Amino acid sequence: MMVIGITGGIGTGKSTAAEYLISKGFVAIDADQIGRDLTADGQPLLEKIEEMFGCVSHDGTIGNGLVLDRKAMADLVFRDNEVKEQYDDLIHREIIAVIDNKIRELKQTDARGILLDAPLLFEANINDRCHVVILITADMDERIDRVSERDDADEDDIRDRINSQMSDEDKAEYSDFVVDNSGEPEDMYRQLDDIIDYLGI
């Protein structure tokens, strides 16, 4: 069964693209959701995070009682690149282990194919799990408008978030297909349909 990586920065519409492909019979592995699950209240990984970084409280009632202070962790990571690398290494290692298990399980199903939905597909070095990679892109102004409307966020903050990620140009070098989602969703859907037809799945 083919594993298709789908990636893209904030505001590009990657999630919309994944939802469309799911509606076409693909089954998705959501790397971001795995990360959230691994750092949810009471999870064992929080013990390691507390040991390495702090940013954890003991106010919870689930599991080990630990709760990740996500704002404090984000602020720490944003300020210190070395801490960011250490945190990413820890989280990515755990996420990859879950992804590998899910791929093995899903290959036993009758799904049309597997989507590996990961904004940090290349940064986490999990693109080698994919037969092909689709990059979703969009114009910068369009991305900012979408995120501003969705998150009620400040434009400068959005630009900082976008600029902190791997650039579309760099991602495109490692991708097999690039889909421009600067226009209407239907335009993106047509591009995705063409890719599916080309791959013969």
Secondary structure, 3 states (H helix, E strand, C coil): CCEEEEECCCCCCHHHHHHHHHHCCCEEEEHHHHHHHHCCCCCCHHHHHHHHHCCEECCCCCCCCCEECHHHHHHHHHHCHHHHHHHHHHHHHHHHHHHHHHHHHHCCCCCCCEEEECCCCCCCCCHHHCCEEEEEECCHHHHHHHHHHHHCCCHHHHHHHHHCCCCHHHHHHHCCEEEECCCCHHHHHHHHHHHHHHHCC
